[in-house]
Amino acid sequence: MKTALTETSVWTEIPEGGVLWDTKTVGLHVRVGRQSRVYYVMTRVKHGKQIRPRIGKVGIIKLREAREKAKQIIAQADDGIDPAEVKRQAIREITRKKRNTFAAMATQFMGAPERKNLKATTRSQYEAIFAATLLPTFGGMPVKEIDRADVRAWFAEYGLSAPTAANRALFLLRGVLNFAVDEGALDFNVSDRIRKFKEAPRERWLDDREIALLWRACDKVAYPAGRIAQLLLLTGQRRLEVGHLRWSEIDPKENIWHLPAERTKTGVANDIPLTPLALKILDACPQFIDVDTVFTSGKNGEEPVAAWSSFKLRIDAAILDIQNEDAKEQGASPATVEPLERWTFHDLRRSCASILQGLEIPDRTIDRILNHRLPGERKTYNQNPLIKEKTRALQALADHVEAAVAGEPSPDNVVTLADARA
């Protein structure tokens, strides 16, 4: 049936299962089903097949819009363009872009066979770098759309405040983009030939006044950020080694933390005596049912912690609050407070070592506590774990920290950091 379609006739003049053709726009028609009435247009692609694309539902799209759309489709068909094929190509392109985003490539990169045997600590470090900067910056971008200017701008800004971290992130970025080149998703790596920042070795360690401030702030922030920072200082272990501590690694009878080789940077297991102060901190941590990880995130504690930047910000904010409160109690203006000099979680490990040196603990004991890699011959023949020596050393360290926090003179077995520096 043919007629000049109107907004009324498309609803009233067509029975179920019927078709009503428009005389004003050749090929435009309405088909009526059980639950809907739909605009279609029938035409033929130049030198090709006959097509009948769907335009839209009556009521959703107006008759005037349907006629305009039908004319566009007919014009495309006259030029040899099949709208259905154009749509399929667009879908394929969207799918390709999703498959080739930086985030997708990063997932494939981390899952590649050559990274199957990455140490757990290395994998965790990589994942932390991805989460902290690479995915927020480049995650949703198809790798072909990441240009050199994007990378240079990101790297320059990041490196102003954290050159070492920026270098580590650039290393991973290059790895993912090289992987994309190998997979055929990218023609060349835009991060090549970008120069790394010079890395000056850090020498920062916290003095007694700073330790006291940090400790009070950690008590204020509590779990998990504050407790992690306190254990970093008391044990001298690395950030991820403490952050991913497991209850099953702790021997409650011997009060020793058995850190397995697969979780250490050196690949060497380490036994760390836990002082009463360290055990008190662990006792203050919640223990979730069927969860072995001590420091967790997620609603039910199902994920190990990873939000290191936010942890640091929370502790810094608590330190500044305490400084302001102390200033008010002393009758001074909070405006006169000088923020604590920039510190990192790794500085707490360095502070641990520095305090132990100030306590005149032998270097070999400090090396064993910190699980430093030993030279070949020493590694082969010196297998003594020095548990007694490490226990005495870490207890002296804990005594020193408690004295600093209390603002009291150091115990007899403790020399002050000021004395150590003199």
N, C-alpha and C positions, 0 to 999 in steps of 0.2 A: 504494500500500500504506500502511495506517495502523496505528500501534501506539503504545504509550507508550514514547517513546524512552528509552534508557538509554545510559550511557557505553560500554557494550559493543555494543549493537545498532547504533549508528551506524557501527561498524566492520565488523560481521559480517553483518548482515541485508540489505544493499543491494548488488546486483550493479552492475557498471559500466554507466553510462547510466541507472540506476534512480533513483527518488525515494521517500523514506520520510517519511510525514507523522506529526507528533506529535499524539496525541489529548489531551494535557494542555494544550497551548497551541495554540489554533486558528490555523491559517495557518503555523505553524512547520514546516519540512521540511528534509530533507537531500538534496542532489543529488550524485551521484557521477560524476566524470569520470575520465579516464585517470590523472591524477596527483594528484587532490585530491578531498576531500569537503568540501562547503561548506554552511553553514547559511543559509537564506533564510526570509523571512516574506512570505506573500501576504495582502494586505488591500486595502481600497478607501478612498480619500480621500473624506471627506464631500462629497456633491454633486459628485464628480469621478471620476477614472479609477482603474482597478485598478492597484496597484503591487506590485512584488516586490523590495524592497531586499535587498542582500547583507548578512549579519550578520558572517560571519567563517569561517575554516577550522576544521574539526573538528581537535582536537588543539591548536590555537592558542588557541581559546576554549572554555571548558568548557560542557557542556550547560546547567547552571544559569544561567550568564551569558547564553547564547543565548536562553533562555526570558525572562529579565528584559529583554533588549534587544528581543525581539519584542513584549513587552507594551507597552514604551515607544513603539515605532513605531506599534502599533495605536492607542494612546491619542492620539498626535499626529494620525494619519489621521482618527480620529473627530472631532477638533477642526478638520479641514480643512487640516492641515499635511502637505505632501509632504516627507519627509526628504531626498529627492534634491534638491529645489529648495533646501532649507535649506543643503545641502552646497555646491551650486553658488553660492549667494549668499555663503557664507563664503569660497569660493575667489576669487570676484570681489572681495570686500572686501580679502582679503590682497593680491591683485594690484594693486588700486587703491592700497593703502597703500604697497606697494613702489614703485609708479610715482610716488607723491607724497611720498616721503621727502625730507628736506632734501638728501641727497646726490644723489638723482636730479634734483631741481629745480636744484641747483647745476650739474650737468652740462649740463642744458638751457639754463640761464642763460648759461653760458660759450660754448655753441655757437650762441646766437641770432644772427641776421644783424647786429644792431646792434653786436655785439662781434666781428664777423668781422675787422675791420681794427685791432684792438687792437695796439699796439706789442708786440714780443716781450718787452721788459723789463716792461711793465705786466702782460701776461698771466702772466709768471713770478712777479711780485709777488703777483698775485691767487691763483695756484695755491699759493704758499707760505703765504699767510694761511689758505686753506682747509685745507691739510694740517696747519698748526700748531695751530689752535684750533677753527675752525668745524666741520669734519667730525668730529673726535673728540668734540665736545660735542653737536652736533645731527644728525650725519650719518644715523643710523639712525632718527630720529624722523619720522613723518609730519608734514608742515608744519602740519596742523590740530591736532596735539597739542602744538605748541610754544606755550606761553602766555607772557604778559608777565612773570610772576614768574620763569620760567626765564631769559629774556633779561636781565632786570635783575640777577639773581644772578650770572650769568656775566660780564656787563659790569662789574659792581662789583668782583668778585674780580680780573678781568684788569687792570682799570685801576689797581688799587693799586700794582702793580709796573711796569706799562708802559702809561701813559695814551695815548701816541701810537699805539702798536700796537693798543690796544683801540679807539680811534677808527677806525682803518683797517678793523679787522675788523667793527665795527658798520656802517660804510658798505657793506661787501660783504653782510652779513647782510640789511640793508634792501633791497639790490638784488635778492637772491634771493627774498625774501618778496614784494616788489612784483611780481616776475615771476610768482610763484605766484598772486597775486591776478589778474593779467592773464590767466593761463591757466585761471582758474576753479577752481583747486585750493584756494583759500583765500578766505575772505570779506573779511578785512581784515588789515592788517599790524600785528602786535603790537609791532614794534620802533619804530613811529612815536612821536614826542614823547619819546623817551628822550634826555636831554641828553648831549652829548659832554663829555669831560673837557677842561679848559683845558690847552693845550699851551704850556709854557714852552720857548722855543728853547734847545737844548742848547749849552753852551759847553765841554763836557769835551774835553780833549785830553791826551795822555800826555806826561809829562816824560821826561827822559833815563833816570832810574832805572826808571821804569815801562816804557819802551821796551826797556831791557835785559832786564828780567824777562820781558816778553812775547816777545821774540825767542828767549830760551832755552827758554821753554815751547813755542813754535812748533817749534823744532828737535826738541824731545822728542816732540811730538804728530805732527809730520811731515805726511805726505800723507793726506787732502787739506786738512784744516782748518788746520794750521799754515802750509802753503805759501800758502794763500789769504790768510791774515791778513798774512803778510810782504809779499806783493805789493800788498795794499791799502795798506799803509804806504808802500811804495817807489814806487808809481805814482799814488796819489791818486784812483784811479778808484772807481766805485760798486761795492757788494757784488755785484750780479748781473752787472755788466760784467766783473768779475774772475772770479767764480764760474763763469760760462759761457764763459770764454775758450776760443778754438779755436786749434789748432795752425796752421790755414790762415791765421789772421790775423797770424801772426808772420813777419816778413821776416828770415830768418837772415843775409842778406848785409848789410843795413843796420842790423840789430838794432833794428827798430822794430815796435811792435805797432800794426797798422792796425785800429782799432776802428770797425766800420761804423755808419752812421747809424741803421740799424734796431735796433741793440742799445744805443743810448744814450738816456738820459732826455730829452735836449734835441732828439733827432732830427738831430744834427749829428755827422758823422764826426770821429774824433779820432786823431791819430798820437802815440803815446807812445814816446819813446826808452827802450830797455831797457839799463840799466847792467849792468856785469859782475856785480854782486851779484844783480840781478834774473834775469839769464841763468843764474846758478849755481842759483838756486831752481828755475827751469824745468827745468834739466838733471837735477835730482833727482826730477822727477815721472815716473812711469811713462807710457809711451805704448802704448796698446792698439792691436792690429791693426784697421784699418778703422774706428777711432774718432777723430773730429776733436776732440772735447771734451777739454780738458786735465784738468779736475777732474771726475771721474766717480764714479758709484755703481753698484751692481749687480755681479753675479758677473763679468761680462765687460766692465765699464765702459761699459755701453750707455746709462746714464741720467745726465743732468747732476745735479750735487749740489743738494740742497734741504734737508738736515737742519741748518739754521743754528743752531737752539737747542742741539742736541746738540754741534755743533762748538764753540760758545761754552762749554758746560759742560766739555768736554774740555780746552780751553785754560785755563780758570779753575782746574781741578783740577791741571793741570801747574804753573801759576804758584804755587799754594799749596804743592805738593810741593817746589818749588825754594826757596821762602821758608823752609820747615821745615828743609830740608837746610842752607841757609846759616846759619840760627840755630844749629843743632847745631855746625857748624864753628866758629862764633864763641863757643861755650860758653854760648849762651843757650837758654832753654826754648822749644820750638815754641809753647807756650801764649801766649807774648808776641807772636807774629806777628800783625800786623794785615793782613787780606786786602786786596788791591788794591781801590781805590775802583771802584764799578761803571763798566763801560765797554761800549761797543757796537762792532760792526764799523764803523759809520759814523764813530765817533770816530777811527778810524785815518785816514780821509780828512781829517778836520778836523786831526788831528795832522800829517799831511803838509803841509797848507797853513800851519799854524802854524810848523813848522820852516822852510819856505821863506821865510816872512815874517821869521823871525829871522835868516835868511841874507841878508836885504836883497835878495831877488829881486824884481824889479819886478812890480807887481800884474798888468800885462797878461800877463806870462809865466805867473804862477800861474793866472790865469783860463783861459788856453789849456790848461795842464796839466789842470786840473780840468774843462775843457769846460763852463764856465759859459755860460749863455745871454747873448748880447750884446744890448744895446739895438739898436733898428732900424737907425739910421744906421751904427753901428759894425759891425753884422752885414753890412750891404750893402757897405761900402767896405773894411773891414779883413779881408782874406782871407789875410794872411800867416800860415802855420802856426807860425812861430817855432821851427823844428826845432832849430837850433843853440842858441838860448836855452834851450829846454826840456831839451836834452841836458845843458848845463852845470848847469842848476838841479837836475835829478834826480841828476846825479853828485855834486853837493855834498850833496844830501840823503842819498844812500847813504853817503858818507864820514862824515857826521854820525852816522848810525845805527850804522855799524861802530865808530866811536869810542865811542859810548855803550855798546854791547854789550861792548866790550873794557875798558871802565872807564878809557879813556885820555882825555887832553885832546883837545878838538876840533881838527881840522886848521886850518891858517892861514885857509882860506877858509870856516870855519864858526864862527858865533857860537853860544854855548850858549843853551838856552831860558831859563835863569835870567837871562842878560844881556838876552835879548829881552823878558822880562817886566818887567825893571827900568825 
